[in-house]
Amino acid sequence: MRCIPWKDQKGAVLPFVALIMVFVIFGMMAIVVDAGGLYNVRKQMVTAADAAALAGAKEMEKNLSASVSESEKATIRAKAEQIAKSIATKNGAEGEPR
């Protein structure tokens, strides 16, 4: 009678499949955690850019307010808001600033 080598190895593939699945799951978890961290950093950078643009616009308006007429202030304010929104959009901000 011939001995068939794989006859007594029923279920021998299961531990290998389980081990591979564990590594695949851990790899996917690592990618998800890294992607989440990158997303949070991006959001913080966009918020910082928005704040900087708006702060600069407000500072410009404050410094020019003593020697500028009301109509020029409105023009400066509109242009400052336009610049701030443009900078925020270039930095990846979405939607309207709060």
Phi and psi in degrees as a GROMACS rama.xvg file:
@    title "Ramachandran Plot"
@    xaxis  label "Phi"
@    yaxis  label "Psi"
@TYPE xy
-85.3243  143.13  ARG-2
-92.5819  123.926  CYS-3
-91.4298  119.889  ILE-4
-62.3806  -32.1055  PRO-5
-94.2657  4.85129  TRP-6
-65.2418  -37.9848  LYS-7
-94.7222  11.434  ASP-8
-112.371  33.5399  GLN-9
-62.3318  132.334  LYS-10
80.9984  6.14578  GLY-11
-70.6912  -20.9665  ALA-12
-77.573  -27.2323  VAL-13
-55.3691  -46.7338  LEU-14
-63.0347  -35.6547  PRO-15
-69.4293  -41.9417  PHE-16
-63.8391  -43.2103  VAL-17
-62.2135  -42.82  ALA-18
-64.0163  -43.2251  LEU-19
-64.3293  -41.5782  ILE-20
-62.6809  -37.8677  MET-21
-62.0639  -45.5731  VAL-22
-65.2696  -38.256  PHE-23
-64.9859  -44.6269  VAL-24
-64.5191  -43.593  ILE-25
-64.4265  -37.9818  PHE-26
-63.4622  -43.1715  GLY-27
-65.9021  -39.2394  MET-28
-62.4955  -40.7232  MET-29
-62.4763  -41.7136  ALA-30
-64.7582  -42.627  ILE-31
-63.7257  -43.3445  VAL-32
-64.242  -43.6242  VAL-33
-63.4686  -43.5366  ASP-34
-64.2105  -39.3423  ALA-35
-63.5481  -41.2692  GLY-36
-63.4299  -42.0543  GLY-37
-64.0932  -39.4842  LEU-38
-62.7921  -43.5299  TYR-39
-64.1114  -41.244  ASN-40
-63.5978  -41.2134  VAL-41
-61.5499  -44.4748  ARG-42
-61.5458  -40.1657  LYS-43
-64.4302  -39.8264  GLN-44
-66.5698  -40.0048  MET-45
-65.3883  -42.2085  VAL-46
-61.9818  -41.9858  THR-47
-64.8146  -41.204  ALA-48
-65.2132  -41.4931  ALA-49
-61.7938  -46.2549  ASP-50
-62.9453  -41.1403  ALA-51
-65.0496  -42.0142  ALA-52
-64.9296  -44.6976  ALA-53
-67.892  -37.8761  LEU-54
-64.7405  -40.8603  ALA-55
-63.8119  -40.6443  GLY-56
-65.2086  -42.1954  ALA-57
-65.8813  -39.3674  LYS-58
-64.9127  -40.4433  GLU-59
-62.0935  -43.4785  MET-60
-64.4442  -41.6512  GLU-61
-64.461  -42.3171  LYS-62
-70.634  -29.6504  ASN-63
-91.2954  -6.25243  LEU-64
-67.6349  -26.444  SER-65
-72.37  -34.4406  ALA-66
-112.797  16.6832  SER-67
-123.61  141.769  VAL-68
-74.1321  169.218  SER-69
-64.3128  -38.9828  GLU-70
-66.9168  -37.0519  SER-71
-69.3442  -34.7137  GLU-72
-62.132  -42.603  LYS-73
-62.8346  -40.5555  ALA-74
-64.5601  -44.5548  THR-75
-62.9833  -43.1184  ILE-76
-61.6945  -46.0137  ARG-77
-63.2464  -42.6667  ALA-78
-67.5718  -38.927  LYS-79
-64.1387  -41.1561  ALA-80
-65.4108  -40.0849  GLU-81
-62.9838  -43.5444  GLN-82
-64.8487  -43.5576  ILE-83
-61.8205  -44.0114  ALA-84
-65.1817  -38.3854  LYS-85
-63.8729  -44.0343  SER-86
-65.7676  -41.3424  ILE-87
-63.563  -41.4219  ALA-88
-65.6848  -41.099  THR-89
-62.8747  -28.3945  LYS-90
-88.5607  6.06368  ASN-91
97.881  8.99674  GLY-92
-70.9057  147.893  ALA-93
-120.052  140.282  GLU-94
78.6885  -165.211  GLY-95
-89.8949  144.154  GLU-96
-66.1793  151.003  PRO-97
